[in-house]
Amino acid sequence: MKEGHINLYSDTQSRPTAEMRQAMIDAPIGDEQKFLDPSVNALCEYVADLLGMETAVFLPSGTMCNEIAVMVHCQPGDEIYADHTAHILNFETGGVAALSGANIFTLDGENGVFTAEQLANATRHPQDRYAPRSRMISVEQTANLGGGKVWPLEAIRSVRDAAKERHLKCHMDGARLMNAVVASGIPAKEFTQGFDSAWVDLSKGLGCPFGGVLAGSQEFINEAWRCKQRIGGAMRQAGMMAAAGLYAFEHNINKLAQDHANAKLLAKIVNTHPLIEIDPDDVETNLVFIDISKTAVSPHQVMNELEKVGINIGAFGKNLRAVTYLNIDSAQIEEAGEQILNVINRLS
Ligand SMILES: Cc1ncc(COP(=O)(O)O)c(C=O)c1O
């Protein structure tokens, strides 16, 4: 990918601002893996409290948060229930199988949101020694390939209760949990209540260069630390990175509302094309999936042409995917929207 002047490929493209960089420079630091880094300790305390969990651990990436949670919750041969679009299934290079020997049973949710009934129908009889052992669910809030949909609180609670009835561990992939919080006005700990593990990503909408924070009970986090150490995720003076996270929680959460407004604006602009299928009201957070299957061009063609005019965008199946974040303003969204329409008209 050649990076252009408007990069809507993903919110992972967000850059730390000058103020965040200054906070990183000023951060008190120490040896993280000996619990001697004050900034990491403060970040973990902050996120544990935010998610209503006992404690937390700082990790280099969201992927590592997911994979370590599975390593702690599952034994080889165990089964995990997740939506068929889930990141943990599609974008972690088979980590669940490779690192934990677990199996993912996919559920066909709507926009990434599955139901308690679907879960109940999928789980195995505990006495069935031919079947894998049902062990865990993973809920992605917001659902990435589900179009940035916010799992409604009632949907999360009913899936959680169905999982608990079956003695399953509940895990939340909260890569964009703070987007859900801002879009819904519901505190993060309401979404994570009763979950055994949950995490938030720092390097997406929050604008940090690095990291995720995984939270759970003290017992869960003790085991997570063993896994972190084992796979080389234990760090040293990581406080400079943690300070970016602390800065983001203080200054960048409210800015997510602007990202959501920008996403809606882009949907409105491209919706003026008669062959583009998108309902701006369906755009709840910062992910915009633009269905161009009725046009004569493919998402990859459009993506490649846009790159030539300095605009980066993703292509997933029949959709273009654009993602907004704090370094993108509404003028850039207007330019990107116009260019998407131009390219589609020109190629058609
Ligand atoms: C839903 C979801 N989960 C997990 C991840 C992985 O996060 P990271 O890039 O920090 O490893 C992503 C990244 O895009 C994601 O969208």
The ligand as an SDF file (V2000), in Angstrom:
LIG
                    3D

 16 16  0  0  0  0  0  0  0  0999 V2000
  -12.2610   -6.3660   16.1000 C   0  0  0  0  0  0  0  0  0  0  0  0
  -10.7770   -6.4120   16.1660 C   0  0  0  0  0  0  0  0  0  0  0  0
  -10.1890   -7.2060   17.0660 N   0  0  0  0  0  0  0  0  0  0  0  0
   -8.8520   -7.2780   17.1810 C   0  0  0  0  0  0  0  0  0  0  0  0
   -8.0350   -6.5050   16.3870 C   0  0  0  0  0  0  0  0  0  0  0  0
   -6.5470   -6.6180   16.5450 C   0  0  0  0  0  0  0  0  0  0  0  0
   -6.0010   -5.4710   17.1220 O   0  0  0  0  0  0  0  0  0  0  0  0
   -4.4580   -5.1040   16.9050 P   0  0  0  0  0  0  0  0  0  0  0  0
   -4.3320   -4.5120   15.5380 O   0  0  0  0  0  0  0  0  0  0  0  0
   -4.1850   -4.1260   18.0070 O   0  0  0  0  0  0  0  0  0  0  0  0
   -3.6750   -6.3700   17.0560 O   0  0  0  0  0  0  0  0  0  0  0  0
   -8.5950   -5.6630   15.4280 C   0  0  0  0  0  0  0  0  0  0  0  0
   -7.7250   -4.8520   14.5420 C   0  0  0  0  0  0  0  0  0  0  0  0
   -8.1270   -4.3150   13.5520 O   0  0  0  0  0  0  0  0  0  0  0  0
  -10.0120   -5.6250   15.3080 C   0  0  0  0  0  0  0  0  0  0  0  0
  -10.6110   -4.8520   14.3930 O   0  0  0  0  0  0  0  0  0  0  0  0
  1  2  1  0
  2  3  1  0
  2 15  2  0
  3  4  2  0
  4  5  1  0
  5  6  1  0
  5 12  2  0
  6  7  1  0
  7  8  1  0
  8  9  2  0
  8 10  1  0
  8 11  1  0
 12 13  1  0
 12 15  1  0
 13 14  2  0
 15 16  1  0
M  END
$$$$
